[in-house]
Every structure is written in C-alpha cells, then in structure tokens.
Amino acid sequence: MPITMPEGDGYRTCDMCGGDAPPEHFDGTGQLRLAFVCPEHGVQSIVSPFEEYHPPHGGA
C-alpha cells in the first residue's frame, strides 16, 4: 500500500519558531494520522498518509 505525504516539509515546521515538529501518532478519528508537534508550541499539522483510501467525509 503506497503512503501519501504532502510535498515539501512545511507541514512539519512550527509557524511560531520555525523549528522542526517531530511526528507523533494521532488517534482521534479511528484512522491512522500523524500529528507534527512542536515541543514548545504544540500541534502544527495533522497528516493522513492513507488519505486516498479513506471514505469521503460524510460518506460510508
């Protein structure tokens, strides 16, 4: 199964300090997602590496 990630590295850069936000497992939807969390400023983005395999929002 291919993994899809955003192009570039901006999704893991803290908007406030410019530091790298390391990935952490995020489980809030029942689907695998990765949260990129700045140690100082919290969550910067949430990425779903299998987005193309998830059903559309509101669908089954």
Rosetta constraint file for C-alpha pairs under 8 A:
AtomPair CA 2 CA 50 HARMONIC 7.81 0.50
AtomPair CA 3 CA 49 HARMONIC 5.29 0.50
AtomPair CA 3 CA 50 HARMONIC 5.91 0.50
AtomPair CA 4 CA 48 HARMONIC 7.82 0.50
AtomPair CA 4 CA 49 HARMONIC 4.77 0.50
AtomPair CA 4 CA 50 HARMONIC 6.10 0.50
AtomPair CA 4 CA 51 HARMONIC 7.29 0.50
AtomPair CA 4 CA 52 HARMONIC 7.93 0.50
AtomPair CA 5 CA 47 HARMONIC 7.34 0.50
AtomPair CA 5 CA 48 HARMONIC 7.57 0.50
AtomPair CA 5 CA 49 HARMONIC 5.47 0.50
AtomPair CA 6 CA 11 HARMONIC 7.41 0.50
AtomPair CA 6 CA 47 HARMONIC 7.93 0.50
AtomPair CA 9 CA 13 HARMONIC 6.97 0.50
AtomPair CA 11 CA 36 HARMONIC 7.56 0.50
AtomPair CA 11 CA 44 HARMONIC 7.20 0.50
AtomPair CA 11 CA 45 HARMONIC 5.92 0.50
AtomPair CA 12 CA 20 HARMONIC 6.03 0.50
AtomPair CA 12 CA 21 HARMONIC 5.08 0.50
AtomPair CA 12 CA 22 HARMONIC 6.99 0.50
AtomPair CA 12 CA 23 HARMONIC 7.82 0.50
AtomPair CA 12 CA 36 HARMONIC 5.49 0.50
AtomPair CA 12 CA 37 HARMONIC 7.80 0.50
AtomPair CA 12 CA 44 HARMONIC 6.72 0.50
AtomPair CA 12 CA 45 HARMONIC 6.81 0.50
AtomPair CA 13 CA 18 HARMONIC 5.68 0.50
AtomPair CA 13 CA 19 HARMONIC 5.70 0.50
AtomPair CA 13 CA 20 HARMONIC 4.90 0.50
AtomPair CA 13 CA 21 HARMONIC 5.63 0.50
AtomPair CA 13 CA 38 HARMONIC 7.96 0.50
AtomPair CA 13 CA 44 HARMONIC 7.16 0.50
AtomPair CA 14 CA 18 HARMONIC 4.80 0.50
AtomPair CA 14 CA 19 HARMONIC 5.33 0.50
AtomPair CA 14 CA 20 HARMONIC 6.31 0.50
AtomPair CA 14 CA 21 HARMONIC 6.13 0.50
AtomPair CA 14 CA 38 HARMONIC 6.08 0.50
AtomPair CA 14 CA 41 HARMONIC 7.49 0.50
AtomPair CA 14 CA 44 HARMONIC 5.90 0.50
AtomPair CA 15 CA 44 HARMONIC 7.32 0.50
AtomPair CA 16 CA 41 HARMONIC 7.32 0.50
AtomPair CA 19 CA 38 HARMONIC 7.17 0.50
AtomPair CA 20 CA 38 HARMONIC 6.76 0.50
AtomPair CA 21 CA 36 HARMONIC 5.03 0.50
AtomPair CA 21 CA 37 HARMONIC 4.73 0.50
AtomPair CA 21 CA 38 HARMONIC 4.28 0.50
AtomPair CA 21 CA 39 HARMONIC 7.15 0.50
AtomPair CA 21 CA 43 HARMONIC 7.96 0.50
AtomPair CA 21 CA 44 HARMONIC 7.13 0.50
AtomPair CA 22 CA 36 HARMONIC 5.33 0.50
AtomPair CA 22 CA 37 HARMONIC 5.79 0.50
AtomPair CA 22 CA 38 HARMONIC 6.84 0.50
AtomPair CA 23 CA 34 HARMONIC 6.05 0.50
AtomPair CA 23 CA 35 HARMONIC 5.56 0.50
AtomPair CA 23 CA 36 HARMONIC 4.41 0.50
AtomPair CA 23 CA 37 HARMONIC 6.41 0.50
AtomPair CA 24 CA 34 HARMONIC 5.63 0.50
AtomPair CA 24 CA 35 HARMONIC 5.23 0.50
AtomPair CA 24 CA 36 HARMONIC 6.21 0.50
AtomPair CA 24 CA 37 HARMONIC 7.04 0.50
AtomPair CA 25 CA 32 HARMONIC 7.58 0.50
AtomPair CA 25 CA 33 HARMONIC 6.38 0.50
AtomPair CA 25 CA 34 HARMONIC 4.92 0.50
AtomPair CA 25 CA 35 HARMONIC 6.20 0.50
AtomPair CA 26 CA 32 HARMONIC 7.00 0.50
AtomPair CA 26 CA 33 HARMONIC 5.27 0.50
AtomPair CA 26 CA 34 HARMONIC 5.24 0.50
AtomPair CA 26 CA 35 HARMONIC 5.57 0.50
AtomPair CA 26 CA 46 HARMONIC 7.77 0.50
AtomPair CA 27 CA 31 HARMONIC 6.86 0.50
AtomPair CA 27 CA 32 HARMONIC 6.58 0.50
AtomPair CA 27 CA 33 HARMONIC 6.65 0.50
AtomPair CA 32 CA 48 HARMONIC 6.54 0.50
AtomPair CA 32 CA 49 HARMONIC 7.68 0.50
AtomPair CA 32 CA 50 HARMONIC 7.63 0.50
AtomPair CA 33 CA 46 HARMONIC 6.58 0.50
AtomPair CA 33 CA 47 HARMONIC 5.55 0.50
AtomPair CA 33 CA 48 HARMONIC 4.50 0.50
AtomPair CA 33 CA 49 HARMONIC 6.75 0.50
AtomPair CA 34 CA 46 HARMONIC 5.55 0.50
AtomPair CA 34 CA 47 HARMONIC 5.15 0.50
AtomPair CA 34 CA 48 HARMONIC 6.36 0.50
AtomPair CA 34 CA 49 HARMONIC 7.75 0.50
AtomPair CA 35 CA 43 HARMONIC 6.48 0.50
AtomPair CA 35 CA 44 HARMONIC 7.40 0.50
AtomPair CA 35 CA 45 HARMONIC 5.77 0.50
AtomPair CA 35 CA 46 HARMONIC 4.30 0.50
AtomPair CA 35 CA 47 HARMONIC 6.33 0.50
AtomPair CA 36 CA 43 HARMONIC 5.79 0.50
AtomPair CA 36 CA 44 HARMONIC 5.61 0.50
AtomPair CA 36 CA 45 HARMONIC 5.44 0.50
AtomPair CA 36 CA 46 HARMONIC 6.32 0.50
AtomPair CA 37 CA 41 HARMONIC 7.60 0.50
AtomPair CA 37 CA 42 HARMONIC 5.07 0.50
AtomPair CA 37 CA 43 HARMONIC 4.16 0.50
AtomPair CA 37 CA 44 HARMONIC 5.68 0.50
AtomPair CA 37 CA 45 HARMONIC 7.48 0.50
AtomPair CA 38 CA 42 HARMONIC 4.90 0.50
AtomPair CA 38 CA 43 HARMONIC 6.15 0.50
AtomPair CA 38 CA 44 HARMONIC 6.72 0.50
AtomPair CA 50 CA 54 HARMONIC 6.89 0.50
AtomPair CA 55 CA 59 HARMONIC 6.05 0.50
AtomPair CA 55 CA 60 HARMONIC 6.00 0.50
AtomPair CA 56 CA 60 HARMONIC 7.39 0.50
